[in-house]
Amino acid sequence: MPSLKDIKNRINSVQNTKKITKAMKMVAAAKVKKAETTVKAARPFADELLHLFRKMLATVSEYSVQGLKLEKGIDNYPVLISSRTIKSEGLLVMTSNKGLAGAYNANVIKAALQRVKENTEKGIKTVIYPVGQKAVSAFKNKKGNYILKEGYLKVANDPTATGANLIAEDIAEDFVKGEIDGIDIFTTHFNNMMSYNVVTWKVLPVKVEKASQNEIDPLMEFEPSAHSVLQQLVPMYITNSIYQALLEANASELASRMTAMSAASNNAEEMITTLTVDYNKARQGAITQELVEIVSGANSVS
């Protein structure tokens, strides 16, 4: 049976752990509300951008880069919206930089690994673009038939349009060069404070359903040309898709962390209660033993 000192040390250890988990819960709770507001505010813009993009694609019958400057791969919009046989697929896997967020990171990584397995069976090469330290570590430590690119760590816990644009330029460059024939985002969709679900979004090639004739405004005019507008709109759509995925992932991660730390704090409280009962029993037993020894000693003297 553990000694009184051992039980007391265990109680102190659990109490210190509870302080940490409670503090982490409060930090996550303070951040998650802002993240929830941000992600919900960004969704209408993403929907409207998609609507505009659909109308543009239905209006322009042929895609051309003639007369356009192609300084970067992301400027070559005709290639970015053109499908081709998938021989190499990129996976943009979004995780956090830190753990203690429940099963959040594990769920995303598990889904990505399943895709790697499916691609291997089909003879498709997989290229991993990890977002967050957890994705970097997971794919470095696991063996698989994939190529691991340099990770994007800063944007994992601080989603910004600038960070999303950097990722968009990198993957577009690889797509235009032919290093990948398509790329999917593995992220989470934030439902509410208590739930999220892992989702997969197609990023490249850009595939959206064209708008119907009823949705197209016959008075739409494009300056200096429809191709110039598309050259700006396609990168904007790709970047915004990545940015939205980052926002969804960040809100989901904070909500998952808050829930996990709340459960950990409750478990610590229960363990402290149990250990306190054990401590009192052990202490009472020790006192009873001392009394028995005193009485026995007094009886032997008399």
Steps between C-alpha positions, in 0.01 A plus 500: 500500500637849417631703792341824617788693342453327164127575496561862602756544221254350253227744611738795461603378155138467381414842646785658302381322185148628560629858522673460164202342322262756647724784380524346152122464490456868586750607232329285237157626606617861466632435147232269365222759511701736282592213267134399474397855412775527240426172326125566484556852370728368224252244365265748323796654314615152389149420377471827306846455349399152382179643350696766309755244384225273366354789299840589360569146382160485331560833327849426364492213251873478425790552739817670384810663649565702188598853596526413871815513715593163652744591776405202721330167458185626668459755218451224242129459560422280192733229635362532853144426384597219260465136603754233417572139585594468868844343526613703799263647760575763762341499844488824702462360853394755763584436866609708800849568633420366847330195643253464788210566264321170534480290185506803268846449348474122498172507305638724224825304470310169495286620208808617308681169560197315367524704178872421478417130526233526230737688269772241554260223403411692182863571414463874563789690656405712802657831603425626853483874569478510883347791688589494870772326698280199576465417130873548445588269789240238409613461140868513592460216749276278289614290208301533181517548128492880498720807463496744792531870416615772738236580761300819547513557875416866562159494332387195700416707809482841333297473177556799273422579138873560446583152626226346286634688196850359563364146506290567190803625305707196599243237404407686179865510400535124553176439310603710200843332493331159498639383834141433610188442293254601770485598865243454776475673837452283808347723765203513736164672474408691816143420600482643852693508826439129554543346156691509174553253219794420273440613141687492170495790254623490142730796432681421176402470229230756579167329439173684545168456326430770244206728565179448304388752238237632741774599748710692248453874476484589126632848578826375653804669353866427572787748498761478362385149397324193636833314498660769718215471747530122508876527555423694819194300601650149480791575739256681730271197504788258572644723774161553661431124499824443690432792733152372578642153569755654739227689686281189526795296627603761757149532645459121512837455669427760769156353568649151522773625735249675724288182521803280566638726773156524662477120511856478634421750778188306598695173504769660715235620747355148524846351550577752776177403678585129476859553616381717790272218617791254472722742693245538781455123523874444513539777759219356712659157474835637612337674801313184594823300478678747729217481754512120497876506557463749788227295668697179451811661648307629801346158562836327488646743755212450743 
